[in-house]
Amino acid sequence: MKRRIFSASLLATGALALPQWALAQRIPKEGTEYKTLGRRAVSEVPPGKIEVVEFFWYSCPHCNNFEPQLEAWSKVAPPDVVLRRIPVGFREDFVPQQRLFYALEGLGKVGELHAKVFNAIHAERQPVNREDGIVAWVQKQGIDKAKFLEVYNSDFVTTKVKQALVLQEAYAVEGVPALGIAGRFYTDGAMAGTMARALQVADYLIFQARR
């Protein structure tokens, strides 16, 4: 499968209520701007909640550009929407950054350091893509090396990486950034045209998922 990295528009966007959105925007076309999965993907949210999955790669410049948009969108998303981030593993050299994300999750540091990882890679040009560079960087963030490596190499992280690959395949992700909605729908920058539009498509699909 050919993997692509999609361009992300820098336009800011938020979660829009469908009635207003529908008046201002065209209704997304299935098969063009999004697809419906043939088989539902596993969702980790409880009944009554709608999961939106962002598939990303820390070294992807378009994921870096999209991160502020997604963060702003998540802050105004409806209360029944749960955002879940999934680091992709298209190749073996993606695994160290997958393990980094889940180690930060295990340490309760994703909220504090997720955006800083992007900044370290894309603004500061630090080599946060291999284990040695990752360990050096997390130490600079005040995390104990031994404690981090214990989590980084743990069965917890290994399981999370395997689960991420399963979900990536369930949504048939071809490139990043990309969005999965409610275990039923998929959209990305190539389908929607921009990631700003992809968020609008996601708003529409969230509305559809409630029906």
C-alpha positions as CSV (number, residue, x, y, z in Angstrom):
1,M,0.0,0.0,0.0
2,K,1.4,3.4,-1.0
3,R,1.7,5.7,2.0
4,R,1.2,9.4,1.7
5,I,1.6,12.4,4.0
6,F,-1.1,14.9,3.4
7,S,-0.9,18.7,3.3
8,A,-2.7,20.5,6.1
9,S,-4.3,23.9,5.7
10,L,-3.2,26.4,8.3
11,L,-6.8,27.8,8.5
12,A,-8.2,27.7,12.0
13,T,-11.4,25.7,12.5
14,G,-13.6,24.7,15.3
15,A,-16.5,22.3,15.9
16,L,-19.6,23.7,14.2
17,A,-23.1,22.7,14.9
18,L,-24.5,21.0,11.9
19,P,-27.5,23.3,11.3
20,Q,-25.2,26.3,11.0
21,W,-22.6,24.3,9.2
22,A,-25.1,22.9,6.7
23,L,-26.2,26.4,5.8
24,A,-22.6,27.5,5.1
25,Q,-21.0,24.4,3.7
26,R,-21.8,21.7,1.2
27,I,-22.7,18.3,2.6
28,P,-19.7,16.0,2.3
29,K,-19.9,13.3,-0.3
30,E,-19.4,9.7,0.7
31,G,-16.7,8.1,-1.4
32,T,-15.2,11.4,-2.2
33,E,-14.6,13.3,1.0
34,Y,-15.0,10.4,3.4
35,K,-15.6,6.7,3.3
36,T,-17.7,4.4,5.4
37,L,-15.8,1.3,6.7
38,G,-17.0,-2.1,5.6
39,R,-16.5,-3.3,9.1
40,R,-16.6,-1.3,12.3
41,A,-13.3,-0.5,14.0
42,V,-13.0,-1.1,17.7
43,S,-13.8,2.0,19.8
44,E,-12.6,2.5,23.4
45,V,-15.3,4.9,24.5
46,P,-18.3,4.1,26.6
47,P,-21.9,4.1,25.2
48,G,-23.2,7.5,24.5
49,K,-19.7,8.8,23.5
50,I,-18.4,9.3,20.0
51,E,-14.7,8.6,19.4
52,V,-12.6,10.7,16.9
53,V,-9.2,9.2,16.2
54,E,-6.4,11.2,14.9
55,F,-3.7,9.1,13.2
56,F,-0.4,11.0,13.2
57,W,3.4,10.7,13.0
58,Y,5.6,13.0,15.1
59,S,8.1,13.5,12.2
60,C,5.4,14.5,9.7
61,P,5.5,18.2,9.0
62,H,1.8,18.3,8.1
63,C,0.9,16.6,11.4
64,N,2.9,19.3,13.1
65,N,0.9,22.0,11.2
66,F,-2.4,20.3,12.0
67,E,-1.8,19.8,15.7
68,P,-2.8,23.4,16.7
69,Q,-6.0,23.1,14.6
70,L,-6.9,19.8,16.2
71,E,-6.2,21.1,19.7
72,A,-8.4,24.1,19.1
73,W,-11.1,21.9,17.6
74,S,-11.0,19.5,20.6
75,K,-11.5,22.4,23.0
76,V,-14.9,23.3,21.5
77,A,-16.0,19.8,20.5
78,P,-19.4,18.7,21.9
79,P,-19.2,17.0,25.3
80,D,-20.0,13.5,23.8
81,V,-17.0,13.6,21.6
82,V,-13.7,11.9,22.8
83,L,-10.5,12.6,20.9
84,R,-8.0,9.7,20.8
85,R,-4.5,10.1,19.2
86,I,-2.9,7.1,17.5
87,P,0.7,7.1,16.3
88,V,1.0,5.2,13.0
89,G,3.6,2.6,12.2
90,F,3.9,2.4,8.5
91,R,7.5,1.2,8.7
92,E,9.8,-0.2,11.4
93,D,11.6,3.1,11.9
94,F,8.2,4.6,13.1
95,V,8.2,2.3,16.2
96,P,10.5,4.4,18.4
97,Q,8.1,7.4,18.2
98,Q,5.1,5.1,18.7
99,R,6.8,3.9,21.9
100,L,7.6,7.5,22.9
101,F,3.9,8.5,22.7
102,Y,2.7,5.5,24.7
103,A,5.5,5.9,27.3
104,L,4.4,9.5,27.8
105,E,0.9,8.3,28.1
106,G,1.9,5.7,30.7
107,L,3.7,8.4,32.6
108,G,0.8,10.8,32.4
109,K,2.8,13.3,30.4
110,V,1.0,13.4,27.0
111,G,-0.9,16.6,27.9
112,E,2.3,18.3,29.0
113,L,4.8,17.1,26.3
114,H,2.9,16.0,23.2
115,A,3.1,19.4,21.5
116,K,6.7,19.8,22.7
117,V,7.7,16.7,20.9
118,F,6.5,18.2,17.6
119,N,8.4,21.5,18.5
120,A,11.6,19.6,19.3
121,I,11.5,17.9,15.9
122,H,10.3,20.6,13.6
123,A,11.4,23.8,15.2
124,E,14.5,22.8,17.2
125,R,15.6,20.1,14.8
126,Q,16.4,17.6,17.6
127,P,16.8,13.9,16.6
128,V,13.8,12.6,18.5
129,N,13.3,9.7,16.2
130,R,15.6,7.0,17.6
131,E,15.8,5.6,21.1
132,D,19.0,7.4,22.0
133,G,17.7,10.8,20.9
134,I,14.3,10.2,22.5
135,V,15.9,9.3,25.9
136,A,18.2,12.4,25.7
137,W,15.2,14.6,25.0
138,V,13.0,13.3,27.7
139,Q,15.8,13.7,30.2
140,K,15.8,17.4,29.3
141,Q,12.1,17.5,30.2
142,G,13.0,16.4,33.7
143,I,11.9,12.8,33.3
144,D,14.2,10.2,35.0
145,K,16.0,8.1,32.4
146,A,15.6,4.8,34.2
147,K,11.9,5.4,34.9
148,F,11.2,6.4,31.3
149,L,13.1,3.4,29.9
150,E,11.2,1.0,32.2
151,V,7.9,2.3,30.7
152,Y,9.2,2.7,27.1
153,N,10.3,-1.0,27.1
154,S,7.3,-2.3,29.0
155,D,4.7,-4.8,28.0
156,F,2.1,-2.0,28.4
157,V,3.8,0.0,25.6
158,T,4.4,-3.1,23.4
159,T,0.7,-3.9,23.6
160,K,-0.4,-0.3,22.8
161,V,1.9,-0.3,19.7
162,K,0.3,-3.6,18.5
163,Q,-3.2,-2.2,19.1
164,A,-2.3,1.0,17.2
165,L,-1.3,-1.1,14.2
166,V,-4.6,-3.0,14.4
167,L,-6.6,0.2,14.4
168,Q,-4.5,1.7,11.6
169,E,-5.3,-1.3,9.5
170,A,-9.0,-1.3,10.5
171,Y,-9.3,2.2,9.2
172,A,-7.1,1.4,6.2
173,V,-5.0,4.5,6.9
174,E,-2.9,5.5,3.8
175,G,-1.3,8.7,5.1
176,V,-1.2,11.2,7.9
177,P,-2.7,13.2,9.4
178,A,-6.0,11.4,9.1
179,L,-9.3,11.1,11.1
180,G,-11.4,8.1,12.1
181,I,-14.9,8.8,13.4
182,A,-17.1,6.6,15.6
183,G,-15.4,3.4,14.3
184,R,-17.5,3.9,11.1
185,F,-16.0,6.7,9.0
186,Y,-12.6,7.8,7.7
187,T,-11.4,11.0,6.1
188,D,-8.0,12.6,5.5
189,G,-6.4,15.6,3.7
190,A,-6.3,13.9,0.3
191,M,-10.0,13.0,0.4
192,A,-11.3,16.3,1.9
193,G,-8.8,18.6,0.2
194,T,-7.4,20.1,3.4
195,M,-7.3,19.1,7.0
196,A,-9.5,22.1,7.9
197,R,-12.1,20.7,5.6
198,A,-11.5,17.2,7.1
199,L,-12.5,18.6,10.5
200,Q,-15.7,20.0,8.9
201,V,-16.3,16.6,7.5
202,A,-15.7,15.1,10.9
203,D,-18.3,17.4,12.4
204,Y,-20.8,16.2,9.9
205,L,-19.9,12.5,10.6
206,I,-20.2,13.1,14.3
207,F,-23.8,14.3,13.7
208,Q,-24.4,11.2,11.5
209,A,-23.0,8.9,14.2
210,R,-25.6,10.2,16.7
211,R,-28.5,9.2,14.5
